[in-house]
Amino acid sequence: MAITPIYTRTPQNASLNAGSLTMWAEKPTSEQEPTWRKLDGNVNLPELSATASSVDQSTVEDADGFRYISGRKDGAEGSIQVYFYKDDVDQKAFFEAAQANKNVLLKVQYKGGLLAQCEVALLGYNLPSGGADEVQSITINFKISGSIKITYESDSI
């Protein structure tokens, strides 16, 4: 018996993370648009994820097993590691925000056209360590606060 395909697949090339941009902004105090600042020297893109908990909705009539619905999403904890650039004012301001444990906005513009934006609580930082021949980097730790807004650009970068 022959298998009938349920759809036709057209192979495509994936996008590399190289060329993606990371930006941050102070939370606006009113309805104004945030002022986005670049975060240069990013070593790895931060993992932005939010997972809903499961909520039991079983009743005594559910003899075949438990029944669940999705609960509220909880943003993940993550980190951003950047190479230290002594004269980068945007990077310095981001480090100062981390030292003050501020909540800021984070935006990642992926090379393939995906755009993710969320609020993060800056939890702390790790200063450079390692040997004499290693590049200095600083890691900022965060927790996603609220939801992640994901959009797709019509024109890829």
KOLMAR-940081 format. One record per atom (N, C-alpha, C): residue in one letter; x, y, z. Coordinates in Angstrom, 1 decimal, always signed. Example, Ala and Ser with C-alpha at 12.3 -4.5 7.8 and 13.67 -1.06 7.14 Angstrom:
2
{"a", {+13.2, -5.7, +7.8}}
{"a", {+12.3, -4.5, +7.8}}
{"a", {+13.2, -3.3, +7.8}}
{"s", {+12.8, -2.2, +7.1}}
{"s", {+13.7, -1.1, +7.1}}
{"s", {+12.9, +0.0, +7.9}}
# end
This chain:
157
{"m", {+0.8, -1.2, +0.0}}
{"m", {+0.0, +0.0, +0.0}}
{"m", {+0.9, +1.2, +0.0}}
{"a", {+0.6, +2.2, -0.9}}
{"a", {+1.4, +3.4, -1.0}}
{"a", {+1.0, +4.4, +0.0}}
{"i", {+1.9, +5.2, +0.5}}
{"i", {+1.6, +6.2, +1.5}}
{"i", {+1.3, +7.5, +0.7}}
{"t", {+0.2, +8.1, +1.1}}
{"t", {-0.2, +9.4, +0.5}}
{"t", {+0.4, +10.5, +1.3}}
{"p", {+1.3, +11.4, +0.7}}
{"p", {+1.8, +12.5, +1.5}}
{"p", {+0.8, +13.5, +1.9}}
{"i", {+0.9, +14.0, +3.1}}
{"i", {-0.2, +14.9, +3.6}}
{"i", {+0.2, +16.4, +3.1}}
{"y", {+1.4, +16.6, +2.7}}
{"y", {+1.8, +17.9, +2.1}}
{"y", {+3.1, +17.7, +1.3}}
{"t", {+3.4, +18.7, +0.5}}
{"t", {+4.6, +18.7, -0.2}}
{"t", {+5.6, +19.6, +0.4}}
{"r", {+6.8, +19.1, +0.7}}
{"r", {+7.9, +19.9, +1.4}}
{"r", {+8.8, +20.5, +0.3}}
{"t", {+9.1, +21.7, +0.5}}
{"t", {+10.1, +22.4, -0.3}}
{"t", {+11.3, +22.7, +0.6}}
{"p", {+12.4, +22.1, +0.4}}
{"p", {+13.6, +22.4, +1.2}}
{"p", {+14.0, +23.9, +1.2}}
{"q", {+14.4, +24.3, +2.4}}
{"q", {+14.8, +25.7, +2.5}}
{"q", {+16.1, +25.8, +3.3}}
{"n", {+16.8, +26.9, +3.2}}
{"n", {+18.0, +27.1, +4.0}}
{"n", {+17.6, +27.8, +5.3}}
{"a", {+18.2, +27.4, +6.4}}
{"a", {+18.0, +28.0, +7.7}}
{"a", {+18.8, +29.3, +7.8}}
{"s", {+18.5, +30.1, +8.8}}
{"s", {+19.3, +31.4, +9.0}}
{"s", {+20.2, +31.2, +10.1}}
{"l", {+21.4, +31.7, +10.0}}
{"l", {+22.4, +31.7, +11.1}}
{"l", {+22.1, +32.8, +12.1}}
{"n", {+22.5, +32.7, +13.3}}
{"n", {+22.3, +33.7, +14.3}}
{"n", {+23.3, +34.9, +14.0}}
{"a", {+24.4, +34.7, +13.3}}
{"a", {+25.3, +35.7, +13.0}}
{"a", {+24.6, +36.8, +12.2}}
{"g", {+24.8, +38.1, +12.6}}
{"g", {+24.1, +39.2, +12.0}}
{"g", {+22.8, +39.6, +12.8}}
{"s", {+22.5, +38.9, +13.9}}
{"s", {+21.3, +39.3, +14.7}}
{"s", {+21.8, +40.4, +15.6}}
{"l", {+20.8, +41.3, +16.0}}
{"l", {+21.1, +42.4, +16.8}}
{"l", {+20.3, +42.3, +18.1}}
{"t", {+21.0, +42.8, +19.2}}
{"t", {+20.3, +42.9, +20.5}}
{"t", {+20.3, +44.3, +21.0}}
{"m", {+19.1, +44.8, +21.4}}
{"m", {+18.9, +46.1, +21.9}}
{"m", {+18.2, +46.1, +23.2}}
{"w", {+18.3, +47.2, +23.9}}
{"w", {+17.6, +47.4, +25.2}}
{"w", {+17.1, +48.8, +25.4}}
{"a", {+16.2, +49.0, +26.3}}
{"a", {+15.7, +50.3, +26.5}}
{"a", {+15.2, +50.4, +28.0}}
{"e", {+15.4, +51.6, +28.6}}
{"e", {+14.7, +51.9, +29.9}}
{"e", {+13.2, +51.8, +29.7}}
{"k", {+12.5, +51.4, +30.7}}
{"k", {+11.1, +51.4, +30.6}}
{"k", {+10.5, +52.8, +30.5}}
{"p", {+9.7, +53.1, +29.5}}
{"p", {+9.2, +54.5, +29.5}}
{"p", {+8.3, +54.8, +30.7}}
{"t", {+8.3, +56.0, +31.1}}
{"t", {+7.5, +56.4, +32.3}}
{"t", {+6.0, +56.7, +31.9}}
{"s", {+5.8, +56.9, +30.6}}
{"s", {+4.4, +57.2, +30.2}}
{"s", {+4.1, +56.4, +28.9}}
{"e", {+3.3, +56.9, +28.1}}
{"e", {+2.9, +56.3, +26.8}}
{"e", {+3.9, +56.5, +25.7}}
{"q", {+5.0, +57.1, +26.0}}
{"q", {+6.0, +57.4, +25.0}}
{"q", {+6.7, +56.1, +24.5}}
{"e", {+7.2, +56.1, +23.3}}
{"e", {+7.9, +55.0, +22.7}}
{"e", {+9.3, +54.8, +23.4}}
{"p", {+9.7, +53.6, +23.7}}
{"p", {+11.0, +53.4, +24.3}}
{"p", {+12.2, +53.9, +23.3}}
{"t", {+13.2, +54.4, +23.9}}
{"t", {+14.4, +54.7, +23.2}}
{"t", {+15.4, +53.5, +23.2}}
{"w", {+15.5, +52.9, +22.1}}
{"w", {+16.3, +51.6, +22.0}}
{"w", {+17.7, +52.0, +21.8}}
{"r", {+18.5, +51.2, +22.6}}
{"r", {+20.0, +51.4, +22.6}}
{"r", {+20.6, +50.0, +22.2}}
{"k", {+21.7, +50.1, +21.4}}
{"k", {+22.3, +48.8, +20.9}}
{"k", {+23.1, +48.2, +22.0}}
{"l", {+23.2, +46.9, +22.0}}
{"l", {+24.0, +46.2, +22.9}}
{"l", {+25.1, +45.4, +22.1}}
{"d", {+26.2, +46.1, +21.8}}
{"d", {+27.2, +45.5, +21.0}}
{"d", {+28.1, +44.5, +21.8}}
{"g", {+28.7, +43.6, +21.1}}
{"g", {+29.6, +42.7, +21.7}}
{"g", {+29.0, +41.4, +22.2}}
{"n", {+27.7, +41.2, +21.8}}
{"n", {+27.0, +40.0, +22.2}}
{"n", {+27.7, +38.8, +21.8}}
{"v", {+28.0, +37.9, +22.7}}
{"v", {+28.7, +36.6, +22.4}}
{"v", {+27.7, +35.6, +22.0}}
{"n", {+26.5, +35.5, +22.7}}
{"n", {+25.5, +34.5, +22.4}}
{"n", {+24.1, +35.3, +22.5}}
{"l", {+23.2, +34.9, +21.7}}
{"l", {+21.8, +35.4, +21.8}}
{"l", {+21.2, +34.9, +23.1}}
{"p", {+20.5, +35.7, +23.8}}
{"p", {+19.8, +35.2, +25.0}}
{"p", {+18.7, +34.3, +24.6}}
{"e", {+18.5, +33.3, +25.4}}
{"e", {+17.3, +32.4, +25.2}}
{"e", {+16.1, +33.1, +25.8}}
{"l", {+15.1, +33.4, +25.0}}
{"l", {+13.9, +34.0, +25.4}}
{"l", {+12.8, +33.0, +25.3}}
{"s", {+12.3, +32.6, +26.5}}
{"s", {+11.2, +31.5, +26.5}}
{"s", {+10.3, +31.8, +27.6}}
{"a", {+9.0, +31.3, +27.4}}
{"a", {+8.0, +31.4, +28.4}}
{"a", {+7.2, +30.1, +28.3}}
{"t", {+7.0, +29.4, +29.4}}
{"t", {+6.3, +28.2, +29.4}}
{"t", {+5.1, +28.2, +30.4}}
{"a", {+4.0, +27.8, +29.9}}
{"a", {+2.8, +27.8, +30.8}}
{"a", {+2.8, +26.6, +31.7}}
{"s", {+2.3, +26.8, +32.9}}
{"s", {+2.1, +25.6, +33.8}}
{"s", {+0.8, +24.9, +33.4}}
{"s", {+0.7, +23.6, +33.8}}
{"s", {-0.5, +22.9, +33.6}}
{"s", {-1.4, +23.0, +34.8}}
{"v", {-2.7, +23.2, +34.5}}
{"v", {-3.7, +23.4, +35.5}}
{"v", {-4.7, +22.2, +35.4}}
{"d", {-4.8, +21.5, +36.5}}
{"d", {-5.7, +20.3, +36.6}}
{"d", {-7.1, +20.8, +36.5}}
{"q", {-7.9, +20.2, +35.6}}
{"q", {-9.3, +20.5, +35.5}}
{"q", {-10.1, +19.3, +35.6}}
{"s", {-9.5, +18.2, +36.2}}
{"s", {-10.2, +16.9, +36.3}}
{"s", {-11.4, +17.0, +37.2}}
{"t", {-12.4, +16.2, +36.9}}
{"t", {-13.6, +16.0, +37.8}}
{"t", {-13.7, +14.6, +38.1}}
{"v", {-14.6, +14.2, +39.0}}
{"v", {-14.8, +12.9, +39.4}}
{"v", {-15.3, +12.0, +38.2}}
{"e", {-15.9, +12.7, +37.3}}
{"e", {-16.4, +12.0, +36.1}}
{"e", {-15.3, +11.5, +35.1}}
{"d", {-14.1, +12.1, +35.2}}
{"d", {-13.0, +11.8, +34.3}}
{"d", {-12.3, +10.5, +34.7}}
{"a", {-13.0, +9.4, +34.4}}
{"a", {-12.5, +8.1, +34.8}}
{"a", {-11.3, +7.6, +34.0}}
{"d", {-11.0, +8.2, +32.8}}
{"d", {-9.9, +7.7, +32.0}}
{"d", {-8.6, +8.4, +32.3}}
{"g", {-8.6, +9.4, +33.1}}
{"g", {-7.4, +10.1, +33.5}}
{"g", {-7.6, +11.5, +33.8}}
{"f", {-6.5, +12.2, +34.1}}
{"f", {-6.6, +13.6, +34.5}}
{"f", {-6.8, +14.4, +33.2}}
{"r", {-7.4, +15.6, +33.3}}
{"r", {-7.6, +16.5, +32.2}}
{"r", {-6.9, +17.9, +32.6}}
{"y", {-6.2, +18.5, +31.7}}
{"y", {-5.5, +19.7, +31.9}}
{"y", {-5.8, +20.8, +30.9}}
{"i", {-5.5, +22.0, +31.4}}
{"i", {-5.5, +23.2, +30.5}}
{"i", {-4.2, +23.9, +30.8}}
{"s", {-3.8, +24.8, +29.9}}
{"s", {-2.6, +25.6, +30.1}}
{"s", {-2.9, +26.8, +31.1}}
{"g", {-2.0, +27.0, +32.0}}
{"g", {-2.1, +28.1, +32.9}}
{"g", {-1.4, +29.3, +32.4}}
{"r", {-1.0, +30.2, +33.3}}
{"r", {-0.2, +31.4, +32.9}}
{"r", {+1.2, +31.1, +32.5}}
{"k", {+1.8, +31.8, +31.6}}
{"k", {+3.2, +31.6, +31.2}}
{"k", {+4.1, +32.2, +32.2}}
{"d", {+5.2, +31.6, +32.5}}
{"d", {+6.2, +32.1, +33.3}}
{"d", {+7.5, +32.2, +32.5}}
{"g", {+8.0, +33.4, +32.4}}
{"g", {+9.2, +33.7, +31.7}}
{"g", {+10.4, +33.0, +32.3}}
{"a", {+11.3, +32.6, +31.4}}
{"a", {+12.5, +31.9, +31.9}}
{"a", {+13.6, +32.9, +32.4}}
{"e", {+14.5, +32.3, +33.2}}
{"e", {+15.7, +33.1, +33.6}}
{"e", {+16.7, +32.9, +32.5}}
{"g", {+17.5, +33.9, +32.2}}
{"g", {+18.5, +33.8, +31.2}}
{"g", {+19.7, +34.7, +31.5}}
{"s", {+20.6, +34.8, +30.5}}
{"s", {+21.7, +35.7, +30.6}}
{"s", {+22.1, +36.2, +29.2}}
{"i", {+22.8, +37.3, +29.3}}
{"i", {+23.4, +37.9, +28.1}}
{"i", {+24.9, +38.1, +28.4}}
{"q", {+25.7, +37.5, +27.5}}
{"q", {+27.2, +37.7, +27.7}}
{"q", {+27.7, +38.6, +26.6}}
{"v", {+28.4, +39.6, +27.0}}
{"v", {+28.9, +40.6, +26.0}}
{"v", {+30.4, +40.8, +26.2}}
{"y", {+31.1, +41.0, +25.1}}
{"y", {+32.5, +41.4, +25.3}}
{"y", {+32.5, +42.8, +25.8}}
{"f", {+33.4, +43.1, +26.7}}
{"f", {+33.5, +44.4, +27.4}}
{"f", {+34.2, +45.3, +26.4}}
{"y", {+33.5, +46.4, +26.1}}
{"y", {+34.1, +47.5, +25.3}}
{"y", {+34.1, +48.8, +26.2}}
{"k", {+35.3, +49.2, +26.5}}
{"k", {+35.5, +50.3, +27.5}}
{"k", {+34.8, +51.6, +27.1}}
{"d", {+34.7, +51.9, +25.8}}
{"d", {+34.2, +53.2, +25.4}}
{"d", {+32.8, +53.2, +24.9}}
{"d", {+32.0, +52.1, +25.1}}
{"d", {+30.7, +51.9, +24.6}}
{"d", {+29.7, +52.4, +25.7}}
{"v", {+29.1, +53.6, +25.4}}
{"v", {+28.2, +54.2, +26.4}}
{"v", {+26.9, +53.5, +26.6}}
{"d", {+26.4, +52.8, +25.5}}
{"d", {+25.1, +52.0, +25.6}}
{"d", {+25.4, +50.8, +26.5}}
{"q", {+26.5, +50.2, +26.3}}
{"q", {+26.9, +49.0, +27.0}}
{"q", {+27.1, +49.3, +28.5}}
{"k", {+27.8, +50.5, +28.8}}
{"k", {+28.0, +50.9, +30.1}}
{"k", {+26.7, +51.2, +30.8}}
{"a", {+25.7, +51.8, +30.2}}
{"a", {+24.4, +52.1, +30.8}}
{"a", {+23.7, +50.8, +31.1}}
{"f", {+23.8, +49.8, +30.2}}
{"f", {+23.2, +48.5, +30.5}}
{"f", {+23.8, +47.9, +31.7}}
{"f", {+25.1, +47.9, +31.9}}
{"f", {+25.8, +47.4, +33.1}}
{"f", {+25.3, +48.1, +34.3}}
{"e", {+25.2, +49.4, +34.2}}
{"e", {+24.7, +50.2, +35.4}}
{"e", {+23.3, +49.9, +35.7}}
{"a", {+22.4, +49.6, +34.7}}
{"a", {+21.1, +49.2, +35.0}}
{"a", {+21.1, +47.8, +35.7}}
{"a", {+22.0, +46.9, +35.3}}
{"a", {+22.1, +45.6, +36.0}}
{"a", {+22.6, +45.8, +37.4}}
{"q", {+23.5, +46.7, +37.7}}
{"q", {+24.0, +46.9, +39.0}}
{"q", {+22.9, +47.4, +39.9}}
{"a", {+21.9, +48.2, +39.3}}
{"a", {+20.8, +48.7, +40.1}}
{"a", {+19.6, +47.8, +40.1}}
{"n", {+19.7, +46.6, +39.5}}
{"n", {+18.6, +45.6, +39.4}}
{"n", {+17.4, +46.2, +38.9}}
{"k", {+17.5, +46.9, +37.8}}
{"k", {+16.3, +47.6, +37.1}}
{"k", {+15.6, +46.6, +36.2}}
{"n", {+14.3, +46.9, +36.0}}
{"n", {+13.6, +46.3, +34.9}}
{"n", {+13.8, +47.1, +33.6}}
{"v", {+14.1, +46.4, +32.5}}
{"v", {+14.3, +47.1, +31.3}}
{"v", {+13.6, +46.3, +30.2}}
{"l", {+13.5, +46.9, +29.0}}
{"l", {+13.0, +46.2, +27.8}}
{"l", {+14.2, +45.6, +27.0}}
{"l", {+14.0, +44.5, +26.5}}
{"l", {+15.0, +43.8, +25.7}}
{"l", {+14.3, +43.4, +24.3}}
{"k", {+15.1, +43.6, +23.3}}
{"k", {+14.6, +43.3, +21.9}}
{"k", {+15.8, +42.6, +21.2}}
{"v", {+15.4, +41.5, +20.5}}
{"v", {+16.4, +40.8, +19.7}}
{"v", {+15.8, +40.7, +18.3}}
{"q", {+16.6, +41.2, +17.4}}
{"q", {+16.2, +41.2, +15.9}}
{"q", {+17.1, +40.2, +15.3}}
{"y", {+16.4, +39.0, +15.0}}
{"y", {+17.2, +37.9, +14.4}}
{"y", {+17.3, +38.2, +12.9}}
{"k", {+18.4, +37.7, +12.4}}
{"k", {+18.8, +37.9, +11.0}}
{"k", {+17.7, +37.4, +10.0}}
{"g", {+17.0, +36.4, +10.4}}
{"g", {+16.0, +35.8, +9.5}}
{"g", {+14.7, +36.6, +9.4}}
{"g", {+14.6, +37.6, +10.2}}
{"g", {+13.3, +38.4, +10.2}}
{"g", {+12.4, +38.3, +11.4}}
{"l", {+12.8, +37.5, +12.3}}
{"l", {+12.1, +37.3, +13.6}}
{"l", {+12.5, +38.4, +14.5}}
{"l", {+11.5, +39.0, +15.2}}
{"l", {+11.7, +40.0, +16.2}}
{"l", {+11.1, +39.7, +17.5}}
{"a", {+11.8, +39.6, +18.6}}
{"a", {+11.3, +39.3, +19.9}}
{"a", {+11.5, +40.4, +20.9}}
{"q", {+10.5, +40.8, +21.7}}
{"q", {+10.6, +41.9, +22.6}}
{"q", {+9.9, +41.5, +23.9}}
{"c", {+10.6, +41.9, +25.0}}
{"c", {+10.0, +41.6, +26.3}}
{"c", {+10.6, +42.5, +27.4}}
{"e", {+10.0, +42.5, +28.5}}
{"e", {+10.5, +43.2, +29.7}}
{"e", {+11.3, +42.1, +30.5}}
{"v", {+12.5, +42.5, +31.0}}
{"v", {+13.3, +41.6, +31.8}}
{"v", {+13.7, +42.4, +33.1}}
{"a", {+13.7, +41.6, +34.2}}
{"a", {+14.2, +42.1, +35.5}}
{"a", {+15.7, +41.7, +35.5}}
{"l", {+16.6, +42.7, +35.6}}
{"l", {+18.0, +42.4, +35.6}}
{"l", {+18.4, +42.0, +37.0}}
{"l", {+18.9, +40.7, +37.2}}
{"l", {+19.1, +40.1, +38.5}}
{"l", {+20.5, +40.3, +39.0}}
{"g", {+21.4, +40.5, +38.1}}
{"g", {+22.8, +40.6, +38.6}}
{"g", {+23.8, +40.4, +37.4}}
{"y", {+25.0, +40.2, +37.8}}
{"y", {+26.1, +40.1, +36.7}}
{"y", {+27.2, +39.3, +37.2}}
{"n", {+28.0, +38.8, +36.2}}
{"n", {+29.3, +38.1, +36.5}}
{"n", {+30.4, +38.9, +35.8}}
{"l", {+31.4, +39.3, +36.5}}
{"l", {+32.5, +40.0, +36.0}}
{"l", {+33.5, +39.1, +35.3}}
{"p", {+34.4, +39.7, +34.5}}
{"p", {+35.4, +38.8, +33.8}}
{"p", {+36.2, +37.9, +34.7}}
{"s", {+36.5, +36.7, +34.2}}
{"s", {+37.4, +35.8, +34.8}}
{"s", {+38.1, +35.1, +33.7}}
{"g", {+39.1, +34.3, +34.1}}
{"g", {+39.9, +33.5, +33.1}}
{"g", {+41.3, +33.9, +33.0}}
{"g", {+42.0, +33.4, +32.0}}
{"g", {+43.4, +33.6, +31.8}}
{"g", {+43.8, +34.9, +31.1}}
{"a", {+45.0, +35.1, +31.0}}
{"a", {+45.6, +36.4, +30.5}}
{"a", {+45.2, +36.5, +29.0}}
{"d", {+45.1, +35.4, +28.3}}
{"d", {+44.8, +35.5, +26.8}}
{"d", {+43.3, +35.4, +26.5}}
{"e", {+42.5, +35.5, +27.5}}
{"e", {+41.0, +35.4, +27.2}}
{"e", {+40.4, +36.8, +27.1}}
{"v", {+39.4, +36.9, +26.2}}
{"v", {+38.8, +38.2, +26.0}}
{"v", {+37.9, +38.5, +27.2}}
{"q", {+37.9, +39.8, +27.7}}
{"q", {+37.0, +40.1, +28.8}}
{"q", {+35.6, +40.2, +28.4}}
{"s", {+34.7, +39.5, +29.1}}
{"s", {+33.3, +39.6, +28.9}}
{"s", {+32.6, +39.7, +30.2}}
{"i", {+31.4, +40.3, +30.1}}
{"i", {+30.5, +40.5, +31.3}}
{"i", {+29.2, +39.8, +31.0}}
{"t", {+28.7, +39.0, +32.0}}
{"t", {+27.4, +38.3, +31.8}}
{"t", {+26.4, +39.0, +32.7}}
{"i", {+25.2, +39.4, +32.1}}
{"i", {+24.1, +40.0, +32.8}}
{"i", {+23.0, +38.9, +32.9}}
{"n", {+22.6, +38.6, +34.2}}
{"n", {+21.5, +37.6, +34.4}}
{"n", {+20.2, +38.3, +34.5}}
{"f", {+19.1, +37.7, +33.9}}
{"f", {+17.8, +38.3, +33.9}}
{"f", {+16.7, +37.3, +34.1}}
{"k", {+15.5, +37.7, +34.4}}
{"k", {+14.3, +36.9, +34.4}}
{"k", {+13.2, +37.7, +33.6}}
{"i", {+12.6, +37.0, +32.7}}
{"i", {+11.6, +37.6, +31.8}}
{"i", {+10.4, +37.9, +32.7}}
{"s", {+9.9, +39.2, +32.6}}
{"s", {+8.7, +39.6, +33.3}}
{"s", {+7.6, +39.9, +32.3}}
{"g", {+6.5, +39.1, +32.4}}
{"g", {+5.4, +39.2, +31.5}}
{"g", {+5.6, +38.4, +30.3}}
{"s", {+5.0, +38.8, +29.2}}
{"s", {+5.0, +38.0, +28.0}}
{"s", {+6.1, +38.5, +27.0}}
{"i", {+6.3, +37.6, +26.0}}
{"i", {+7.3, +37.9, +25.0}}
{"i", {+6.4, +38.2, +23.7}}
{"k", {+6.7, +39.4, +23.1}}
{"k", {+6.0, +39.8, +21.9}}
{"k", {+6.9, +39.4, +20.7}}
{"i", {+6.3, +38.5, +19.9}}
{"i", {+7.0, +38.0, +18.7}}
{"i", {+6.4, +38.5, +17.4}}
{"t", {+7.2, +39.1, +16.6}}
{"t", {+6.7, +39.6, +15.3}}
{"t", {+7.6, +39.1, +14.2}}
{"y", {+7.1, +39.1, +13.0}}
{"y", {+7.9, +38.7, +11.8}}
{"y", {+8.0, +39.8, +10.8}}
{"e", {+9.2, +40.1, +10.4}}
{"e", {+9.4, +41.2, +9.4}}
{"e", {+9.1, +40.6, +8.1}}
{"s", {+8.5, +41.4, +7.2}}
{"s", {+8.2, +40.9, +5.8}}
{"s", {+9.4, +40.9, +5.0}}
{"d", {+10.4, +41.8, +5.2}}
{"d", {+11.6, +41.8, +4.5}}
{"d", {+12.7, +41.3, +5.4}}
{"s", {+13.4, +40.2, +5.0}}
{"s", {+14.5, +39.7, +5.8}}
{"s", {+15.6, +40.6, +5.7}}
{"i", {+16.4, +40.6, +6.8}}
{"i", {+17.6, +41.5, +6.8}}
{"i", {+18.7, +40.8, +6.0}}
# end
